[in-house]
């Protein structure tokens, strides 16, 4: 039976939130570089870290079993990579154009999109709460996007929302991969390699020279993203998702604080109202889920 340590899980979730917020700061600080060029740096580092971890596991087990893709899992691994790449591209484009906290808030729509994809992919039946949460969260996202007839002005926010959608759909496919018992680091390595290959042609064709400062920032983004991945892995290793998922939204708080301290960015009132709606909805779902789980545990005892 897995050992559960809620406090440790929360600490890891907070570390992950800080690391992902720091990644956003580094990506924004890298300046007006093409989003696909930024993605190559970010995911090349993620691939190297995942590849080393895979090699270490294979060596410790004395077998290449961790590198095997179970029958039937490949299509979900590819779908995870396609949607994950859309998520990275959308998020990085938004991070280069709008407030870091706004971009990260739109990316945090991913749990709601994951819920939507799970209805079709995993056959989960929607509840009244899930439908209401999707509607409320999307309304909050509209407050951050601020729809207008000026598409050029809206484009970065829409890209950020598309990034959240891609990430959410990707997470649903990750869950499907886990059903087939695909090694976690293999999922990360496969996705990272896929996204690098997807971004490489445009990066080569339209490469924009970088300063030493920009290279350092992008390396920092890659290392921070790796820290975020390790943190979230540690969080869910120590505690079930229904007990700690809300703490992932600490990324928004860290993003807002770092954005203000480093770039003097202050979200406007509509964005703040959107934050309240989205995080409030996530908190409500979190509390209801925990209450139901507690009732189930009491009934079993």
Secondary structure, 3 states (H helix, E strand, C coil): CCCCCHHHHHHHHHHHHHHHHHHHHHHHHCCCCCHHHHHHHHHHHHHHHHHHHHHHHHHHHCCCHHHCCCCCCHHHHHHHHHHHHHHHHHHHHHHCCCCHHHHHHHHCCHHHHHHHHHHHHCCCCCCHHHHHHHHHHHHHHHHHHCCCCCHHHHHHHHHHHHHHHHHHHHHHHHHHHHHCCCCHHHHHHHHHHHHHHHHHHHHHHCCCCCCHHHHHHHHHHHHHHHHHHHHHHHHHHHCCHHHHHHHHHHHHHHHHHHHHHHHCCCCCHHHHHHHHHHHHHHHHHHHHHHHHHHHHHHHHC
